[in-house]
Amino acid sequence: MELYLALFAALWLATLGAWWLLARAARSAEVTRMRDRLAGTARERRRREKKKKAPALIDAGSAERELLVARLLRRLRYEEWARRLIEQAGLKWRPVRLAHGCLALALVGMWSGMRLGPAGWDWLAPALAVALGTLPIVYLLRRRRNRLMKFEALFPESLEFMARSMRAGHAFSVSLEMLHREFPEPLAGEFRRTFEEHNLGLPLETALVKLGQRVPSMDVHFFVSAVLLQRRTGGNLAEILDKLASLIRERFKLQAKIRAISAHGRMTGLALTAIPIVVALLLLYLNPSYAGFFITDPTGQKMALAAAGLQLVGYAVIKKIVSIEV
């Protein structure tokens, strides 16, 4: 098994290295071609003559070449999901690189479990592979949640700012432009992108819809719906934004009250989940021969896995009970 794992890792690294060299050579050739084109050299003229002689359909078909990995990820609908997750997290990663990172960490976890795990722990290697392989995705989800919380904290104030600017005589698009200069990230970056998309020719309705897709927040969806409805039916947009900001602030207050009331339930869930783990570790330290049954014996391993699964189910049920959507 270790030999197959090493061969797979070596082949994967060799493929990445070859693709990196090819991509670097292609970039160098593209830079040289652009320089020649700007300089108007004879080499570029000869290249244009060759292109005129070549059939256009063949050139168009050759431009559609892509990696087999990218095709596979696109077929599995991974690329769209990963690109949206990376965009919502505010990072500049690529979906293919995210997949390679998860695969590399999974290989490290598999190798560590096979080499460092004790005898009889055959489940440790795949468990470590899954745990380490999902770390980049967990990091993205956590960063996405923190970024969304920062955005929602600044959003009511930004709505009031837009309402004041429109009362002062500015247009709605000008208010969007002023937002990215007056507010910090991540709110400034999202509204700057919306304004730039509209400024470069995209309709305002489409730019606002794309804002709602990039920021998966109920408040942003309400804002986009209110603006689109006002542009179709008319009305005082400044007053609408003020009322929406006050509604969001009241919802934040209600969420804070609910979190304070449900704090006891969350602490109870954490305590009930941590007590069996602490007791198991103490028993393993104080009486290893007694606790070794759950490690060495196959029946004990199944019982330990079943107990861990039931603990996770119990924690999930308690978390679902104390999580109240507002």
N, C-alpha and C positions, 0 to 999 in steps of 0.2 A: 504493500500500500504506500509506504514511504517513497519507494522508487517511482511509482506512477505519479505521486504528488510532486516529486522533484522534477520529473520530466515535463509535467504540465506547466510548472512554474518557469522552467527554463525556456520552453517553447513560447510561453506568453511573454516573457521578458524579451526574447529575441524578436518576436513580432512587433512589440512596442518600439524597440530600438531601430528596427528596419523602417517602420513607419515614420519615426522621428527624423531619421536621415533623409527619407524621401520627401517629407514635408519641408524640411530645411532647404533641400536642393530646389524644390518647387518655388519656395519663397524667394530664394536667391535669383532664380531665373525670371520670376515675375518682376522683381526689383530692377534687374538688368533690362528687361523689356520695357518697363516704364521709363527708365532713364533714356533708353534709345529713342523711345517715342517722343519724349519731350525735347530731346536734342535734334531729332529729325535726321538721324544718321542714315548712311547707305544700308546698313544692316537691317534697319527697320523697314526700309523701302523694299528690300528683297523679301523680307518676311511677309509684307503685305501682298506682294506679287504671288508668293506661294499660296497664301490664303485665298486669293482670288481664283486660283486654279483648282483648289480643293472643293469638293461638293459641300454645300452648306449643311445638308442633312447629316453628313458624317461628322462635321465639327460639332453640331448640336448634340449628337448622340455621345460623342466622346466627353463632352462636358458634364454628363450625368453620372460619371463614374463616382463611386463612393465606397467606403469601407464595408466589408461584410458585417462587422459588428454593428455599425450604424444602421444598416438595413434590418438586422435582426431586432435591435432595440426599437426601431420604428414600427416594425411589425407587431411587437408586443405592447405597443402604445406606452413605452417607457419614456421616450424622449419628451413628449409633450408634458407628461406629469412631472418629470424631473426638471424641465426648464421652468415650469410654473412655480415649483417649489423653490428653486434656486432664486428666481426673480423675486418671489415674496420674501425670501430671507435676506435680500439685499446684497447678494454675493455675485461675483463674476465667474463662477465656475461654469464648466460645460457638462452636459449630461453624460457624454462618453467618459470624461475624466472621472466623474462621480462613480460610474459603473466600474471603472478600473480600480479606483480607490477601495470600493467595497470588496471587489474580488481579491485585491492584494491583502487586505486585512483578514479576509476569510481564510486565505491560504496560510497566513501567519498563525491564526488561531488553530487551524487544523494541524499544522506542524507542531505547534507548542503542545497541544493536547496529546498528540501521538508520542512525542519525545519525552515530555516532562510528566505526563499523567501516570499515576500508579497502575499497577496491574489489576485488571478486572474492571477498570473504568473506561469501557469502550464508548460510552455515551459522552465522555468529556470532550473529545476532539470535535464532533459536530456541534456540540453546544457552544464551545469557544469560537468555532468558525461562524456560527450564526450571530453570537454576541458581538464579536469584533467586526463582522461584515456589515452590521446595521449601525455601527457607531457614526459614520458620516451622515446617514439619514436622520438619526436621532439628533445630531448636532444641528442639522438644517431645520428640523422641526422646532427645536428649542429656540434657535435664533429667529425663526419666523414668528414664534409666539411672542418673544420679547420685543421684536420690531413692531408687531401689530399692537401690543400694549402701549408702546411709546406713541405710535400714531394716534390711537384712540384717545390718549390723554391730552394731546395737543389739538385734536380735531374740533371740539366745541369752541375753543378760543379762535381757531382759524375761521370758523363760520361767522362768528361775531365780527371778526376783522373784515371779512368780505362784505358783510352787511353795512358796516360803517363806511367802507370805501365806496360802495354803490350809492349810499346816501350822500356822499360827498361829490357825486357826479361822475365817478369812474364807471366804465363798462365792466361787464362780468369777466371778459377775457383779460382786461387790465388788472382786475383784482386777483386773478390767478397768477399773473406775472409778479405782483407785489408779494404774494404769499411766500415764494421761495427766497425772497430777500429778507423777510422779517421773521421767519420761523426756522428752527433747527431741523436737522434730519430726524426721522425719515420723512416727515411730512413735506419738507421743502423739496426733496428730490422727486417725490411722486407728483406734486403739483407742477414742478418745473417741467417734468416730462410731458404732462398733460398740456401745458401751455405751448411747449415747443412742437408737439404733434399738431395742435390746432394752428399754430403760426406757420407751419410748413405746408398747410393745405388740407389737413384732415378736418372733416366736419366736427364741430364742437360736440354734437351728440355722440359720435363715434369715439372721440377722445375721452369723454366722460364714462362711456360704457367700458372702455379698456381700463380706466382707472378703477372701476368697480371690480373688474376681473383681477387686477394686480393686488388689490387690497381686499381680502375676503372678510369684510366687516359689515355688520348689519347697518351701522350708522352711515357708512359710505354708500351703501345701496339706497338708503332712504334719501341721502343727499342727491345722488344721481337721479333718482326717480322724481324728486321734487323739482329739480332744475329742468329736466326734460318735460315734465308736465306743465311747468310755468311757461316754457318757450312755445308750447303748442296752444295753450288756452289763455295765457296772459295772467297778470296779477302782480302783486308787489313782492318781488323776489327777496328784497332785504328783510321784509317782515317774516317771510317764510323761513329764511335762514336763522333769524333770531329765535323763532319758536322752536325750530329744530335743535338749535344749540341748547336752549333751556330744557328741552325734552331729554337730550342726551345726558345733561348734567343730573337731572332727576333720576335717570336710570342708573347712573354711576352711584348715586347715594343709596338707591335701593339695593344694588349689588353689594355695597359695603355693609349694609345692615344684614343682608342674608349671609355673607361670609362670617360676620361676627356671631350670628346665631348658630350657624352650622360648624363653628370651630370645634365644639366639643365632639361632634360626630367624626370629624376628620382626625382629631387626636386619638379617638377611640380606635379607628381603623388602623392607624399607624402602630398603636400599642399592641393590638391584637395580632398584627402581622409580625411585629418585631419580637414578641415574647417567645414564640416557638423557635425562632432562629437563634436567639441568645441562649435559650435552654439547651438546644442541640450542641452549640459550640462549647458551653460549659461542661456538658456531659461528655463530649469528646475529649476534653482536656482532663477532666477529673477521673473518668472511668473509660479509658479507650477500649478495653476489652468488651465492655457492655455495648458501647456505641458502635463498635466495629462491625456488628451484625448488619447495620444499614449501609455499610460501605463494601464489604467483601462478599456477603451472601447475595445471590441473585434475587431471592425473595425480599430481602431487606432493601435492596436497591429499588425494586419496584414499589415497595411501601413508601420509601423516602420520596420517590418521584411523584407518587400519588398524593402524598401529604403536601408537597410543594405546590402541585397543581391546584389542590383544594384551597391552599392559602391564597394563591393568586386569584382564584375565583371569588373567595370571600372578600378580599380587598377591593376587587373590581365592583362587587355588589354594593359594598359600603360607600365607595366613591361615587357610584351612580346615585345612591340615595341622597347624599349630601350635596351633590352638584345640581343646583337649581338654575335653569336658564331664565333670564329676565329679558 
